[in-house]
């Protein structure tokens, strides 16, 4: 009586819940229940499980974490107050050290990212692509810890809709469960469903649509809110005036990509009172950036020694007792009049020099939220520049302790806000607030918390000051207003200080607002009926635009009752925004909430199985669940409509790896990151394979050809010549082998004795693998280049790989695969031409772009 759970979303928040399921599954009572009924889990996400959409291992190394490596962990520890046992593991810094020491296998041996890992120190701000590797590794560890009673499979596609399963295979009195529609796949049936889609893009609002239309009419550019790496930065020309609205972390990313990312350089330029001062040498390719925002200044830098105790260990004003004492007759609170004064007193108590709030002051934290409040209206460009520069310089002194400045007040402020945030997650769910205060909480509070505690690495602010001195950026000041001026045919920006500029380009340097109705995700829109479907949930009054969930993360139906078997977590729900990972030893909310949700899911799965057994009703027909860690394997190409197979071959072929050694593992990881489904055949599977290739399915060699379109042959050549042909019959096989060593030499000589001395090694292999379509490629790239060398289509430095094949359709399919991996495919003729790719031949060695390889051919 296996219960089926579908998790939509495979990012760190979702995998954190899976980790807590693994933890609870080790408790004897849960383990006994799982022995009786089992649990099958399907994870649906087109992106790499563990890292998800936001954390990408292929993005620019200029995009950095905003926390030091010592302060980042995805593992629970003894500080976490939860029912499930802790599963301690390394912080990001400890993980990197263990790789350097050989205690953990390197995830990307020989690549540029491994060099970053080796250079990582506890105080480093790691690149986000290194964090992606850490999260991928974590997913592998979770899969390896799951008991055999829990099956996991990964579907690398998009969930497009969710609705009640009214299948006739269920009894009328049974819980109907859920049907999850998948893009291009058969739907999944679920007894339990967790929505954990993470951050999504947003469709343009009416106002942003008008800005884009205005820019098109006048030959300008408008870049809407997005991740900086996804923005069309190539549309911003060298020397072009660009108005940048927003000075948070999104702007910091944008700044790095448009300066260092375009060839500019920073070098040390110390002064006695400013030892970390920098000088910027422009490349000449930078645009001119005009910066402004509501506050007019960037987020505060990260404080030195964050973990060194500076604030009181306990809160005394923001306590459950004090909050209950301020509730009205309906048990609700006003954020501004009831909660904010307590927060202000807590900060005043903890931070040396902080003002004590006056009774009745509606803005007791204005001194924190509006740092340029004293800047007069119309003060002029020089006054604005001086105010912003002085604020940044003072912030760096106070937070880094330079020039003899005491860092304790800044550290105390950082720590007390961190504690306040954790307490408010528990004590102040949005539905506990009166409606007249929803605008202030959680949005205003989360904005203030981010401004003070979630700022950039200090050197980024030193870089900003250097860019200002170099004339690459200029400041517009606080209270920025932007309008589209039809007479000028340009955007016009003006700040409180009176600085005004017109420009043809406007960039909104922040993330899209999480809103169900405006999400680009059709499933999220459908939840509240935005796509014309019957809504499953409702928008929260307390958090407008977001899906209302209760304290147990159950989705509330339009009538306010919990939807049976449906939970949701993430930025687009009414929960207070929380991260997916945290600082070690802080009893972080993400771990506590994830643990409680995991326990509820396991309890619900057990109850579902118990009721089904009691009714003695057979479960709805489902495909057999493969081993944990596997990608979904549908019936295979032979049972499918040939047109469907052809469409998949030309878009996202399913990949098999025969022999996950160094090159096989590198190719498998590259395919997984490219959103492809990967099956792996190896002598030894289990936990080691799961940790190397998390999300791939381990299958026997004899079954490898059944569920994939292309098999990458990465075993030694003499082993390949012994494979049973039936295992790969009807499959495209990429011969990535090379004849090395005495065993290969003997095998080649024996095969040529039968087929002729002129036959290439690929022809020998094709003659052996009767019924397979053999293609020669991927043997002339080192494993250490596979993950780092991939480039987007059109990149002038994109590497090309040769393809030799007798079957043009097979060659086309392999070309699609190479393109997904980040390489150009160059056909060089029939399979006999594969001898030109063998060791010692003319096309075997060297790096070639497409044009270079074509000339060589």
PyMOL commands that set and color helices and strands:
alter all, ss='L'
color gray80, all
select helices_A, chain A and resi 12-24+28-37+69-71+92-100+112-119+128-145+206-217+228-230+233-235+249-258+260-262+320-325+335-350+366-369+381-400+402-404+408-427+430-432+435-437+440-453+458-469+522-527+589-615+637-639+642-649+662-673+686-692+701-706+717-720+725-728+741-755+761-768+783-789+808-821+831-837+850-856
alter helices_A, ss='H'
color red, helices_A
select strands_A, chain A and resi 3-8+39-44+150-155+159-164+178-182+188-190+192-195+221-223+241-245+265-268+278-281+288-292+473-477+481-485+490-494+500-503+505-508+554-556+562-568+630-631+655-658+678-681+697-698+710-713+732-735+773-776+800-805+824-829
alter strands_A, ss='S'
color yellow, strands_A
deselect
rebuild
show_as cartoon
